[in-house]
Amino acid sequence: MAPERNASTYEPLATDDFEGNTPTSELSAFPYSVSKRSLLGTIVNASIYVVAACAIASAWISYSTLARSHRTVVLGTRRDLKELERRSSYIDFDRLYRNPPKAALSASYGSIVNHARSVAVVSLTHPNKVFHREESYSLLYDGNSTVNSRQLIITSETSTISQFRILDWGMENCTVEVNLPSSSDTFTTMHTLSSPSYVNIWLLDTVEELDFDSLSFSTKPQRKSLLATLSIAAGRVAKSPSFRCPTASYVTVEIESMKPEYTLNITHIGYSAAGLYIRQSQSI
């Protein structure tokens, strides 16, 4: 049986950990660790200074080069992007059909309907005014969605400019058509229609994509030629004479009233053959 400890007896604590008995290995490792960290810090700081110096030198060299050449640096604009070359999807088709096989010559394809990419109204009485285009929306199950709608407005003071980009290949016979239902339906709304309305369709002198965000009567291209004078009425299809329209080219037309009393305000949505459009037919 262990003897009972006397509570009045004083027993001092061991002093190995407090009186210089720390292992020699720990003391020797401490200076080494401090020295290693100091070296790494010096290397990192020196690297930062070197990188900063190189960046300053590079900037100075670039500035000096531009200053000696006296050139102006011009940032790219939206207009520049429109001038980029468009890669054709029909490369060498012209060589293929230069001496086509008999099967290709006998092939027949139906016409295609091409709706305008952009439509805008311009005013003769307000030549500098830009009419901003309004987007139409349709209520879907998950919310509202934009609708591809095009509005044809013609009055004694305003005309409509429509720009098309020709689709496909070998479909280079084009006609401008206006197709109206007997009355407004799901896709075509006839807000105003003087029946019949006689309109002039002009081909505009441009081969480039127009900036419709800044288009006005004073900035629109010049009229190149009168394509047709059409009689437009409800329940009737009016067609222009056929003209050549090269693949991937832009065709821009202006529709104006022939007389002040002829007014027209029509909205068409979707891609059916209605409203104002171009019909492309086979040319090979």
NORNOR-V982710 format. One record per residue. RES is the residue in one letter. PHI is phi in degrees with one decimal (999 if undefined). PSI is psi in radians with two decimals (* if undefined). Layout:
res->RES phi->PHI psi->PSI
res->RES phi->PHI psi->PSI
//
This chain:
res->M phi->999 psi->2.23
res->A phi->-66.2 psi->2.43
res->P phi->-68.4 psi->2.51
res->E phi->-71.9 psi->2.28
res->R phi->-72.6 psi->2.36
res->N phi->-82.5 psi->2.14
res->A phi->-65.6 psi->-0.36
res->S phi->-87.1 psi->-0.09
res->T phi->-83.2 psi->2.30
res->Y phi->-93.4 psi->2.21
res->E phi->-123.5 psi->1.92
res->P phi->-67.4 psi->2.61
res->L phi->-75.5 psi->2.69
res->A phi->-67.8 psi->2.43
res->T phi->-111.4 psi->0.36
res->D phi->-61.1 psi->-0.65
res->D phi->-84.4 psi->-0.09
res->F phi->-123.6 psi->-0.13
res->E phi->-123.3 psi->0.84
res->G phi->79.4 psi->0.28
res->N phi->-97.1 psi->0.38
res->T phi->-65.4 psi->2.37
res->P phi->-56.8 psi->2.48
res->T phi->-64.7 psi->-0.56
res->S phi->-62.5 psi->-0.66
res->E phi->-69.2 psi->-0.67
res->L phi->-66.8 psi->-0.69
res->S phi->-70.4 psi->-0.51
res->A phi->-77.5 psi->-0.48
res->F phi->-63.3 psi->-0.87
res->P phi->-61.9 psi->-0.60
res->Y phi->-63.3 psi->-0.75
res->S phi->-64.8 psi->-0.75
res->V phi->-63.1 psi->-0.73
res->S phi->-64.3 psi->-0.69
res->K phi->-65.8 psi->-0.75
res->R phi->-64.9 psi->-0.67
res->S phi->-63.9 psi->-0.70
res->L phi->-64.6 psi->-0.77
res->L phi->-63.4 psi->-0.72
res->G phi->-62.3 psi->-0.69
res->T phi->-63.4 psi->-0.74
res->I phi->-63.4 psi->-0.75
res->V phi->-63.1 psi->-0.81
res->N phi->-62.1 psi->-0.73
res->A phi->-64.2 psi->-0.67
res->S phi->-62.6 psi->-0.71
res->I phi->-62.4 psi->-0.77
res->Y phi->-62.8 psi->-0.70
res->V phi->-64.9 psi->-0.78
res->V phi->-63.1 psi->-0.73
res->A phi->-63.9 psi->-0.71
res->A phi->-64.5 psi->-0.72
res->C phi->-63.3 psi->-0.72
res->A phi->-63.4 psi->-0.74
res->I phi->-64.9 psi->-0.74
res->A phi->-63.8 psi->-0.72
res->S phi->-63.6 psi->-0.74
res->A phi->-63.5 psi->-0.71
res->W phi->-65.8 psi->-0.73
res->I phi->-63.2 psi->-0.75
res->S phi->-62.6 psi->-0.76
res->Y phi->-63.5 psi->-0.75
res->S phi->-64.3 psi->-0.68
res->T phi->-64.0 psi->-0.79
res->L phi->-65.3 psi->-0.66
res->A phi->-66.6 psi->-0.64
res->R phi->-72.6 psi->-0.60
res->S phi->-82.1 psi->-0.26
res->H phi->55.9 psi->0.67
res->R phi->-103.3 psi->2.62
res->T phi->-101.6 psi->2.28
res->V phi->-87.2 psi->2.11
res->V phi->-110.9 psi->2.18
res->L phi->-76.5 psi->2.63
res->G phi->-67.5 psi->2.53
res->T phi->-121.6 psi->3.02
res->R phi->-62.8 psi->-0.58
res->R phi->-65.1 psi->-0.67
res->D phi->-61.6 psi->-0.67
res->L phi->-64.0 psi->-0.61
res->K phi->-69.1 psi->-0.37
res->E phi->-88.9 psi->-0.03
res->L phi->-66.7 psi->2.57
res->E phi->-67.4 psi->2.38
res->R phi->-96.3 psi->2.15
res->R phi->-72.5 psi->2.27
res->S phi->-78.3 psi->2.48
res->S phi->-86.5 psi->-0.04
res->Y phi->-123.9 psi->0.73
res->I phi->-62.7 psi->2.30
res->D phi->70.0 psi->0.19
res->F phi->-63.8 psi->-0.58
res->D phi->-64.8 psi->-0.63
res->R phi->-69.6 psi->-0.63
res->L phi->-64.8 psi->-0.68
res->Y phi->-95.8 psi->0.09
res->R phi->-66.4 psi->-0.72
res->N phi->-128.4 psi->1.26
res->P phi->-72.8 psi->2.65
res->P phi->-68.4 psi->2.82
res->K phi->-60.3 psi->-0.59
res->A phi->-63.5 psi->-0.64
res->A phi->-69.5 psi->-0.64
res->L phi->-66.7 psi->-0.56
res->S phi->-87.7 psi->-0.13
res->A phi->-72.8 psi->2.45
res->S phi->-128.4 psi->2.36
res->Y phi->-126.5 psi->2.53
res->G phi->-74.3 psi->2.86
res->S phi->-73.7 psi->2.83
res->I phi->-124.1 psi->2.62
res->V phi->-99.3 psi->2.27
res->N phi->-122.5 psi->1.97
res->H phi->-90.5 psi->2.74
res->A phi->-65.0 psi->2.45
res->R phi->-75.8 psi->-0.62
res->S phi->-142.6 psi->2.49
res->V phi->-136.2 psi->2.42
res->A phi->-148.2 psi->2.67
res->V phi->-102.7 psi->2.40
res->V phi->-124.8 psi->2.67
res->S phi->-121.3 psi->2.27
res->L phi->-70.0 psi->-0.64
res->T phi->-80.1 psi->-0.33
res->H phi->-127.5 psi->1.29
res->P phi->-64.4 psi->-0.39
res->N phi->-99.4 psi->0.01
res->K phi->-79.8 psi->2.33
res->V phi->-103.2 psi->2.05
res->F phi->-87.0 psi->1.95
res->H phi->-74.3 psi->2.40
res->R phi->-77.6 psi->2.38
res->E phi->-100.6 psi->2.32
res->E phi->-88.8 psi->2.43
res->S phi->-93.7 psi->2.60
res->Y phi->-126.8 psi->2.61
res->S phi->-126.8 psi->2.46
res->L phi->-83.1 psi->2.07
res->L phi->-108.7 psi->-3.13
res->Y phi->-62.8 psi->-0.66
res->D phi->-96.6 psi->0.04
res->G phi->140.4 psi->-2.81
res->N phi->-89.0 psi->2.53
res->S phi->-137.3 psi->2.55
res->T phi->-67.8 psi->2.57
res->V phi->-116.4 psi->2.37
res->N phi->-74.3 psi->1.68
res->S phi->-122.3 psi->2.59
res->R phi->-134.1 psi->2.31
res->Q phi->-114.9 psi->2.28
res->L phi->-108.3 psi->1.93
res->I phi->-121.1 psi->2.15
res->I phi->-135.8 psi->2.15
res->T phi->-136.0 psi->-3.03
res->S phi->-69.2 psi->-0.32
res->E phi->-112.0 psi->-0.33
res->T phi->-123.9 psi->2.67
res->S phi->-134.6 psi->2.92
res->T phi->-117.2 psi->2.34
res->I phi->-109.7 psi->2.23
res->S phi->-124.9 psi->2.37
res->Q phi->-120.4 psi->2.30
res->F phi->-117.9 psi->2.62
res->R phi->-116.5 psi->2.17
res->I phi->-68.5 psi->2.32
res->L phi->-96.8 psi->2.86
res->D phi->60.5 psi->-2.97
res->W phi->-134.7 psi->2.45
res->G phi->75.3 psi->0.30
res->M phi->-122.1 psi->1.04
res->E phi->-106.0 psi->0.31
res->N phi->-103.1 psi->2.02
res->C phi->-121.1 psi->2.59
res->T phi->-135.3 psi->2.49
res->V phi->-90.9 psi->2.24
res->E phi->-128.3 psi->2.61
res->V phi->-126.7 psi->2.02
res->N phi->-119.2 psi->2.05
res->L phi->-119.2 psi->2.45
res->P phi->-74.1 psi->3.00
res->S phi->-65.4 psi->-0.54
res->S phi->-152.0 psi->2.92
res->S phi->-57.4 psi->2.43
res->D phi->-132.6 psi->-2.82
res->T phi->-63.4 psi->-0.56
res->F phi->-105.5 psi->-0.44
res->T phi->-125.4 psi->2.17
res->T phi->-114.1 psi->2.10
res->M phi->-98.8 psi->1.67
res->H phi->-71.7 psi->-0.81
res->T phi->-141.3 psi->2.33
res->L phi->-153.2 psi->1.98
res->S phi->-86.2 psi->1.91
res->S phi->-104.1 psi->2.15
res->P phi->-82.0 psi->2.73
res->S phi->-113.6 psi->2.25
res->Y phi->-98.0 psi->2.18
res->V phi->-128.1 psi->2.62
res->N phi->-99.3 psi->2.38
res->I phi->-114.2 psi->2.03
res->W phi->-105.5 psi->2.43
res->L phi->-86.7 psi->2.25
res->L phi->-92.2 psi->2.63
res->D phi->-85.7 psi->1.37
res->T phi->-156.4 psi->2.57
res->V phi->-120.5 psi->0.09
res->E phi->-107.3 psi->2.80
res->E phi->-72.0 psi->2.25
res->L phi->-84.1 psi->2.67
res->D phi->-93.0 psi->1.69
res->F phi->-75.4 psi->-0.20
res->D phi->-75.7 psi->-0.24
res->S phi->-129.6 psi->0.29
res->L phi->-80.8 psi->2.28
res->S phi->-141.7 psi->3.13
res->F phi->-64.0 psi->-0.60
res->S phi->-77.8 psi->-0.38
res->T phi->-104.4 psi->-0.09
res->K phi->-69.1 psi->2.71
res->P phi->-64.3 psi->2.78
res->Q phi->-71.0 psi->2.68
res->R phi->-73.6 psi->2.30
res->K phi->-93.4 psi->-0.84
res->S phi->-161.5 psi->2.70
res->L phi->-82.9 psi->1.99
res->L phi->-77.9 psi->-0.77
res->A phi->-167.7 psi->2.77
res->T phi->-116.6 psi->2.05
res->L phi->-112.8 psi->2.57
res->S phi->-100.2 psi->1.99
res->I phi->-106.5 psi->2.28
res->A phi->-150.6 psi->2.79
res->A phi->-64.6 psi->2.42
res->G phi->75.4 psi->0.35
res->R phi->-135.2 psi->2.61
res->V phi->-109.4 psi->2.13
res->A phi->-107.3 psi->2.32
res->K phi->-127.0 psi->2.51
res->S phi->-88.2 psi->2.91
res->P phi->-62.6 psi->2.75
res->S phi->-74.2 psi->2.53
res->F phi->-143.5 psi->2.78
res->R phi->-79.9 psi->2.37
res->C phi->-135.8 psi->1.71
res->P phi->-59.5 psi->2.58
res->T phi->-56.7 psi->2.36
res->A phi->69.8 psi->0.10
res->S phi->-84.7 psi->2.90
res->Y phi->-101.2 psi->2.33
res->V phi->-117.8 psi->2.12
res->T phi->-119.8 psi->2.21
res->V phi->-124.1 psi->2.66
res->E phi->-121.4 psi->2.25
res->I phi->-110.6 psi->2.13
res->E phi->-129.0 psi->2.74
res->S phi->-73.9 psi->2.42
res->M phi->-74.7 psi->-0.59
res->K phi->-135.1 psi->2.67
res->P phi->-57.7 psi->-0.52
res->E phi->-77.3 psi->-0.18
res->Y phi->-88.6 psi->2.03
res->T phi->-125.6 psi->2.61
res->L phi->-150.9 psi->2.28
res->N phi->-145.2 psi->1.80
res->I phi->-132.5 psi->2.40
res->T phi->-119.8 psi->2.27
res->H phi->-125.6 psi->2.39
res->I phi->-119.6 psi->2.71
res->G phi->89.2 psi->-2.89
res->Y phi->-124.9 psi->0.26
res->S phi->-74.7 psi->2.92
res->A phi->-79.4 psi->1.36
res->A phi->-151.3 psi->2.81
res->G phi->74.0 psi->-2.58
res->L phi->-97.6 psi->2.29
res->Y phi->-160.2 psi->2.98
res->I phi->-108.8 psi->2.39
res->R phi->-107.1 psi->2.15
res->Q phi->-102.0 psi->2.33
res->S phi->-121.9 psi->2.81
res->Q phi->-62.5 psi->2.43
res->S phi->-123.3 psi->0.09
res->I phi->-121.5 psi->*
//
